């Protein structure tokens, strides 16, 4: 009988702890936006005591909320719920960061993100909502739209990508479209992320000077900066004409990114009557072992060089 040395209990617990720390480091990687590694050093003067305390409080609450999101996901899956969450707001308002924190510890088969590109020539001839309908959830799913059908009320209106008639038809149709979704059993939650003129200016400058973020700046983003007031008017009209009882708008104050993330996740959890789903205890089965099995060595030419 072939046997292999199994780790003792203490070693196993240490390995599990290291793996848990690695998973938390994924969150830290998202947070180190200026890549100032010295700021992670507890002895570094770059971070004050109050800053460190604030970061610790933020992570503690974020991990707690993400634990609740796992329970929410479980409830959605087991009770066959259908949930749609729309994330709208100005460029650089922090929508993507919130979506990352919501989905970071969830099953992508249950909670998936729909971030549609600009419509192609064929899609431009379709019913406006048609390409969005294809991404709506089935039972037991949540879909997070990183921008949605409200593109027509925002960027398409301001940039002249739709006609006046198409714009008005959108406002006639969208309340009925969303009411139809709700009647079909889909929960529709809509968030608008609000930032100030100065804050967007600062974030755009940060992207311009950060080579890891320059990809986020498109010519459309830069043009949106110039047309700040036009986007403001379009947003005000959109909120006024599409804020309906069946699918109301919720405005997230997003100048402080970390607070916006926590506030949005906390609010989202409060929009659904989720409950913790009871599960039978999980037992890891023993691995089968066979005398006639011999593991074949991997050729050295196939192994990735270990340079770290």
N, C-alpha and C positions, 0 to 999 in steps of 0.2 A: 504494500500500500504506500503510495507516494504521500508524503506529508510536507507541509510548509510551515515555517515558524510564524505563528500568529502573534501579533503584538500583545503585550500584557495590558491590563486595564488602564494603568496610569499612562503608559505611552499612547494608548488609543485615545484617551481623553485629551492629552496634549495635542495630538494631531487634529482632533475634532475642533479644539479651541483655535488652533492656527488657521484651519479652514474657515472658521467663523470670522476671524479677524480679516482674512483675505477678502471675504465677501463685504465686510464693512469698508475695506479700503477702496472698493469699487465706488462707494458713495463719496469717499474723500477725493478720489480722482476727478469726480464731477465738480467738486467744490474748489479745487485748486485752480482757479481761473487765471491767476497771474503767474502760475507755476513758480511761486516763491517757496521753494522747499525749506528754506531756513525758517519760514514762518511756522512750520510744523514742529520745530525744535522747542520743547518746553522751556529751554533756557534762553531762547532767542529774545532779544529786546524788541524785535519787530512786531511782536504781538503782546499787547498789554494784558494784565490779569483780567480786566473786565471783558476784553475781546475773547479771551480763551473761555471764560465762563459763559459768554453768550453763545459761542460755538458749541460748547458742550450741551447747553440747554437746547439749542436748535437740533442737534443730532439726536438727543434723547427723545425729544418730542416727535421728530421725523420718524425714527424707528418705531415709536409707539403707534403712530398713525399708519405706517406701512403694515404693521401687524394687523391693524383693523381692516386695512384694504384687503389683506389675504382672507380675512373672515368674510368680507363683503363678496369677494370673488367666489368663495366657496358657496355662499348663499345663492348668488346669481346662478351658478352652475347647477346646484341641486334643486332649486325651485324653478328652474327653467325661465328665469327672467330675461328680458331683452332691454338693454340699456344703451342709449346714445348720449354721448357727452360732446358738446361743441366747444371748441376753444378758439375764440376770436380776439382781436386786439391789434394795435399798431405793430409795425415791424419793431423788433427788439423789445417787445413788452414782456417777454419771459414765458410765453406759452409753452415752448418746447421744453424748457427746464421743468415746468410743473408736470408735463406729460411724462418726462423721463422718471421723475420721482414717483409718480403714480404707478407706472408699469414696471418699475425696476425689479420688484420682487414678485411679480404676478406671472401667471402662465400665459404666454402669448397666444395660446389657442383659445383662451377664454377672454382675455383683455387684449385687444389688438388696436393698432393705430392706423388710421386712414389719413394719409397726407397726399392728396391727389396733385399731380402736376397740372400745368396749363392744358386745357382741352386740345385735342388734335383736330384735324380737319373734319373727320367723321363725327366726332363728339359735338362739334359746333352746330351740326345739323340736327342733333337729337333734341328731344324734350329736355329743357334745362336741367331738371332734377334726375334725369335718367342715370347718369354715371354715378351719382351719389347713392341711388337706390341699391345698386349692385353691392355696396359695402355695408348695408344695414345688417344688424345682428339677427342671427337665428336664436332659438331658445337656448338659454344658458350662456349667452355671450354679452360682452360689453365692447362697444366700439367708440374709440376716442378720435374725433375728427380734428386734426391739426389744420385749421381752416376748413370751411364747409361751403354749403350752398350760399352762405352770406357773402361770398366773394362778389356776387352780382351787386349787392348793396354797397360794397366798399370799393375795392380796387377797380372793378369793371366800370363802375359809375364814374369814379374820379379820372381814370385813365382813358375814358371814352371807348372801352371795349364792348359796350352794349348800347343799343339805341334807347331813346326815351321811352318808346313803346315797350321794349323788353324790360326796362327798369320798372315801369308801372305794372306790367304783367307779373313781375316777380312779387311785388307787394300784394297784388290781388291773390296770388297763388299760395305764397308761403304760409300764411296762417292756416289755410285749409289743408295744405300738405302736412303740416305738423300736427294739426288736430286729427287727421287721418292716421298718422303714425301712432298717436296716443290711443286712439280708439282700437287700433290693432294690437294693443298691449305693449307698445314700446314706450319706455320712460325716456323723455327728452329733457336734457339739462343743458342750459346754454350759459357760457361764461364769456364776459368781455373783460380783458385785462387792460387796465387804465394806467398810463404813465404820463408824466408831465413832458412839456416841450424840452425843458433842460435835461431831463433824464434820458430821453431818446437821443438827444444830441451827444451826450456823454457816452452812451452805449455804442453809438455809431462810430465815434472816434476810437473807442476801445477796439472795435472790430477792424477798423482800418489799420491800426498799428499792431495787431496781433495776427501773425501768420497762420495760426491755427484756427482763426475765426473769420478770416477774410472771405472764405467760401460762402459765409452767410450773407454777404453783401452782394446783392444783384443790382443791375441798373434800375430795376423797379423799386428796390428799397431806397436807393439814393433819390429817386424822383419823388418818392413818398415823403421824404424829408422836406423837399422844397414845397410840397403841396400840403403841408401840415393843416392849414385852415380848411382846405377843401375836404380832407379826410375827416376833420372834426365835424363839419356840417353833415357829411354823409353818415357818420356814426350816429349823430343825434337823430336824424330822420329814421335811420334803421331801428334804433331802440324804440322810438316812439311808435312806429308802425308795425312792429313785430313782437312787442311785449304783450303776450296773451296769457290768460290764466292757465291754459293747458301746457304751455311751454314758456314760462317767463324768463327774462334775462336776469342774470346775476353779475354785478360788477365787482371785480377784484381790484383793490388798490394795490398796484404792482411796482411802485417805486422801490420799495424794499423787497428784493427778490426772495429772501428767505421767509419773511413774514407772509408774502403772497403765496408761497408754496404751502406753508402750514395752514393758512386760512382757507385756501381753496380746497385742500384735501379734507380738512375738518368739515367744511360746509358740504362737500360732496357726500361724505359719510352720513350726514344728517338728512340727506334727501331721499334715502332709501331705508326702508324698515328691515334691514338685514338682521339676522340672528346667527349666533355661532352654531354651526352644524355639528352634531355629535357623530363621531366616527369610532369604529371599533379599534382597539389598540393594534398598532402595526408591529408585526413580528418578522424579523429578518430570517428567511429560511436558510438552513445550512446548505452550503455549496456541495453539489455532488462531486465525488472524486472517483476516478476509474484507474485501475492499474495499467490499462493499455494506452492511457493518454500520455503523450510526451510533447511538451510545448516546444515548437520549432523556433530557433533563434532568428531574429530579424537581420537580414544582411546589413553590414556596416554602411554600404553605399546608400541605403534608404534612410538612415538616421540623420535627423537635423543636427548640425553641429551645436554642441553645448558651449556657447561663448559667454554665457552669463552664469 
